[in-house]
Amino acid sequence: MPAEEVEEKEPKENNCPQDSKFSLSLAMCSMDFECESFEFGCSAVVAFSIKRNFENKSTTSFVGVGAEGGLMGVKGEAKAGFTFTKYDNGETDTGIKGELSATVGGAARTGKNYEVTATVMEGVRTEAKNVYQVGF
């Protein structure tokens, strides 16, 4: 029996930029879309969010304090609080998180987001992302 030839193909790259997130906002709440996750949250004195990470198969809840404000096309937001993560395999993790965001523009905005987390299982992690936001 002759051996069959296997066609070799180059794997396609992920076209999703890892350092960016797209955000839909309405007043104090937003829905954030990143390459590997989706997050919904609100921030006005009390801040909360829920984030599903499809890459590491986890769901993270966040509860803390937060504030946001804007003036003449510049908008800022700050949050700090506690996280609880549950992985699909049953493992859990707890930690703290701090986050700062600043955007400029009108209904379509652009800016930066900085996040620092420290958890029992993952240790300290920092992220900086470009933000592309639509909303009010």
Buried (B, 14 or more C-beta within 10 A) or exposed (E): EEEEEEEEEEEEEEEEEEEBBBBEBEEBBBBBBBBEBEBBBBBEEEBBBEBEBEEEEBBBBBEBEBBBEEEEEEBBBBBBBEBBBBBEEEEEBEBBBBBBBBBEBEEEBEBEBEBBBBBEEEEEEEBEBEBBBEBE
